[in-house]
Amino acid sequence: MILNHLLLFCLPLWLTAAQDLSVPTSWRKFSNSRPLSERISISQNAINAITPQLNANTGEFNGIGYWQSGNVWSAMANQDFFAKTTTNKDAVLNNLNKVFSLRANYDEFGFNDDALWWATAAVYAYRAYGDSTMLSHAVATWNHVDQYVVTASQASAGSQPNKAFTIQGTCDGVTMAGGVFWRPTTDDQSINSITTGLFVTISAFLAEITKDSKYTNAAILSANWIKSHNINANNVVLDTVNGHDCSRSPDTWLFTYNSGKYIEGLSVLSTVTGNSQWNTLMVNILAAAVKSSAWQGSDGIITEGSSPSANNDGVGFKAIFIRGLFEAFSRNPSNTNLRILIHSYIDVQYNALLDLAASGTSYSSNWHGPPQGFTTWGQLAALDVFTSAIISNN
């Protein structure tokens, strides 16, 4: 707890310090000259290679988990949005509708983050196609998960109506308001960055789309929870805080998607509010994340989730990271140094996939290679790199 107090004491200094946005010269192949048409084709061909794994009865993909399947639909919707096509429209809309009809509020297994992954896919689909049903699915899921956000009054009272245990109103002297419980079950005590970051992101998108201040306020409250509780001294987003006793996940639990999803949410929130503090925080976290030794070596190629023989959650984490970086790229047109850093980092992963991990249009989850036969999880991990490179190299 002493360390946590010290980190909080230092918070204003390391959040406002200028970040180094230079591109490390040790990174492998941080540019590419492929024309837009080729980048679009590479990305769509990677999507085409995974679609035969679709289970038409469930809307999910063979070989990967439920939350990962939702992210395939996210990548497909974003492909169309970035490429200005409708190639994937029917499949995306039909299957997001199917899964919503099968799983109330997109929740199959009792995990709020699972529901939010699919709801985010619906937001991307609304952005790409303007389909109002997609927006309705996202709003319904937001309403469901909102029941598991700690409010200021609940923090003061030390209780949450959907939890059968007392909650800590403060941890390390800072309110727990804005934290989102990982699971909707009455006994699970975990509040984590991914669920809260997802809630920040979908709230900010809904605020941008609907102009309803309740979504803006929700995004701010949850963004402040991560800012206050779950960023380490190196500007890397941490994982979990126990809502009952303030205990923490090990500080070695460092995963790309926690930083990536928060970067995405802050990027949208900065646009929605016009408040520069969110952009400053985003830039600091992003600059640290793309140079973190927690998930890459000096060549800059992400090593997290390198699992050629079996699927695991980490395989999908790095895709979320890249997607978050792209959102920051797209919303900061005047920050030249930031955009160069982002497109360089995306290109490191892009070139690694094509040079080291490709077997035709199939890609290994080990981005250092060697190439291997098709796996659904390896393909999933590659999709957001390819879709992001459509625009980040323009």
C-alpha positions, 0 to 999 in steps of 0.5 A: 500500500505504501507503493500505491500511495507513492504512485498516487502522490507522483501522479500529476508529475508523470502524467503531465511530463512530455513524452518522447514520440520519436521512432526507435531506430532499432525497430524492424521495418517501420515503413512501407510503400504498398499502395492503398489498393494493395493494402485494402486487398491484403486486409480483405483477403485475410478476412476472407480466409477466416470467414469459412470458420463461421458457425452459421448457427451461433454467429461465432467462429470455430477455433476461437472464443466468444469475445474473440469472435466479436472482434472478428466482426469488429475488424470486418466492419472497420474494414468496410469503414476504412476502405469505403466499401460494403463487402462485409456488410451483410455478414456483419449485420446478419450475425450481430443481429443473430448473436443479439437474439441468441444472447441477451445483451450480448452476454453468453457466459456472465462477463460484462467485458464479453458483452461490451466486446460485441456491443462495440462491434455493433457500434463499429457496424453502426459507424460503417453502415448507419444501421439503427438496429446496431445502435439499438443493440449497443445502447441495450448492452450499455444499459445492462452493463451500466448496472455494474458501474460503481456510482459515487453514491454507492461508493459513499454507501459502501454497497452496490445493489447487484453485489452481495458484499460490501464494497470499498468506497475508496482505495488508497484514499481515492473514490472507487466510483466509475469502476466497472465490475468484470462479472454481473454475478453477485459474488464476483469482486473484480473491477478491471481495466479492460471492462472499465476501458470498454465502458469508457470507449462505448460510452464515449462513442455513444456520446458522440453519436447521440449527443446525450450527456449521460454517456459523456458523464459515464465515460468521464467517471470511468476514465477517471477510475483508471486514471486514479487507480490503475496506471503504473509509474511507467504509464502502463495500464494495470489489470484488476482491483478488488472492489471488496478489499482493494487488493490488486492483481500482480504488477507483472500482469501487463497486457497490451489490450488494457492500454490499447482499449483505454487509448481508444476510449480516451481518443474518443472522449477527448473529441467529445469533450474538447478537454485536452487533459484526456488527449494529454493522458492518451498521448502519455500512455500511448508513447509508453505502450509502444515502447514497453518491454513488457510485450516486445523486444528492441525490434518493436515486434509484439511478442504477446500471444505468440501461440502457434499450437493453441488459442489463448486470450493473449492472442487477441489482446494485441489486436485490440492494442493496434485498434486503439492506436489507430483510433488515436491516429485518426483523431489527431490529424495535427499531431505529426510526431504522434501520427508518425510514431503510430504508423511506424509502430503499426508498420512494424507489425504489418511488415512482420506479418507479411515478411515473417509470419505469412503462409499465403493469406494465413498468418501465425500468431507468432509475428516473428514467424515462422509461417504455419498453416491456418489457425483461426486465432492467428488470423484473428490477431492479424486482422486489426493490423491490416485494417489499421494499415489501410488508413495509417499509411495514407 
